[in-house]
Amino acid sequence: MNEVLKNIQTRRSVRAFLPKQIKEEELELILQAGLIAPSANNSQPWHITVVQNQEILSWIVEKNKEKLRQSDDPEIVKRGLDEKTHNFYRAPTVLIVSADLSRVYGMSDCGNLVTQMALAAHSLGIASCYIASFMNAFRDGQMDLLKDKLEVPAQFTPVFSLSLGYPEGPLPEARPRKQNAVNFLK
Ligand SMILES: Cc1cc2nc3c(=O)[nH]c(=O)nc-3n(C[C@H](O)[C@H](O)[C@H](O)COP(=O)(O)O)c2cc1C
């Protein structure tokens, strides 16, 4: 198997990071790998906010935990009260990706960008986790609050994030994949 295919096959979502910050040059390579992603008509309907300020990340997490605590389900309330709950798994760097949702393919183009950054990170020995749950607290009319906090340009809306850091411990096993997702017409 060539190195590219090996990198694709061995990438994992990692949910435990060392508290050490990644290097600037590594971050730059990851961003560049995302920004070269394919997009419909090369529209590049994305904006990336690099967040290394833990106070801002904690603010987002706390908003989400507040929301969990409002649930009718006691198990969800428990997660909202749990010290360990953290949407970004305490990663030292989080890339928040915002989409121009007026573009038909805005969301999927941003997915391409995130995937390329995750693969680039993995090739550099940096762990990542693609995360959307941080949006839950802001979906019902609070998006502007999040956009202001993140200084996201007006035409974009946060949709995904990528947590980045050096992995704490070995990478997890691959989760099983569906076996019936392909059909062939020859
Ligand atoms: C759009 C999207 C949203 C995701 N959101 C979360 C999330 O909020 N929290 C989380 O822990 N993982 C999240 N994941 C990671 C998936 O759970 C993970 O990719 C999947 O279980 C397969 O595991 P793997 O990435 O290790 O192959 C998300 C992945 C995608 C593509």
The ligand as a Tripos MOL2 file, in Angstrom:
@<TRIPOS>MOLECULE
LIG
   31    33     1     0     0
SMALL
NO_CHARGES

@<TRIPOS>ATOM
      1 C1        -19.7560   15.5980   10.3260 C.3       1 LIG1
      2 C2        -19.1090   14.8640   11.4740 C.ar      1 LIG1
      3 C3        -19.4270   15.2430   12.7690 C.ar      1 LIG1
      4 C4        -18.8210   14.6110   13.8480 C.ar      1 LIG1
      5 N1        -19.0940   15.0710   15.1130 N.ar      1 LIG1
      6 C5        -18.4850   14.4960   16.1620 C.ar      1 LIG1
      7 C6        -18.7040   15.0020   17.4650 C.ar      1 LIG1
      8 O1        -19.4520   15.9540   17.6620 O.2       1 LIG1
      9 N2        -18.0670   14.4200   18.4950 N.ar      1 LIG1
     10 C7        -17.2080   13.3500   18.3060 C.ar      1 LIG1
     11 O2        -16.6400   12.8600   19.2870 O.2       1 LIG1
     12 N3        -16.9650   12.8460   17.0720 N.ar      1 LIG1
     13 C8        -17.5840   13.3880   16.0000 C.ar      1 LIG1
     14 N4        -17.3310   12.9210   14.7290 N.ar      1 LIG1
     15 C9        -16.3820   11.7960   14.5300 C.3       1 LIG1
     16 C10       -17.1010   10.4900   14.1830 C.3       1 LIG1
     17 O3        -17.7310    9.9710   15.3340 O.3       1 LIG1
     18 C11       -16.0760    9.4840   13.6080 C.3       1 LIG1
     19 O4        -15.5390   10.0120   12.4190 O.3       1 LIG1
     20 C12       -16.6900    8.1280   13.3110 C.3       1 LIG1
     21 O5        -17.1370    7.5110   14.4840 O.3       1 LIG1
     22 C13       -15.6830    7.1730   12.6290 C.3       1 LIG1
     23 O6        -14.5120    7.0390   13.4050 O.3       1 LIG1
     24 P1        -13.0710    7.4160   12.8010 P.3       1 LIG1
     25 O7        -13.0750    8.8890   12.4570 O.co2     1 LIG1
     26 O8        -12.0890    7.0960   13.9060 O.co2     1 LIG1
     27 O9        -12.8410    6.6030   11.5980 O.co2     1 LIG1
     28 C14       -17.9110   13.5330   13.6320 C.ar      1 LIG1
     29 C15       -17.5920   13.1720   12.3200 C.ar      1 LIG1
     30 C16       -18.1730   13.8310   11.2490 C.ar      1 LIG1
     31 C17       -17.7790   13.4350    9.8470 C.3       1 LIG1
@<TRIPOS>BOND
     1     1     2 1
     2     2     3 ar
     3     2    30 ar
     4     3     4 ar
     5     4     5 ar
     6     4    28 ar
     7     5     6 ar
     8     6     7 ar
     9     6    13 1
    10     7     8 2
    11     7     9 ar
    12     9    10 ar
    13    10    11 2
    14    10    12 ar
    15    12    13 ar
    16    13    14 ar
    17    14    15 1
    18    14    28 ar
    19    15    16 1
    20    16    17 1
    21    16    18 1
    22    18    19 1
    23    18    20 1
    24    20    21 1
    25    20    22 1
    26    22    23 1
    27    23    24 1
    28    24    25 2
    29    24    26 1
    30    24    27 1
    31    28    29 ar
    32    29    30 ar
    33    30    31 1
@<TRIPOS>SUBSTRUCTURE
     1 LIG1         1 GROUP 0 **** ****
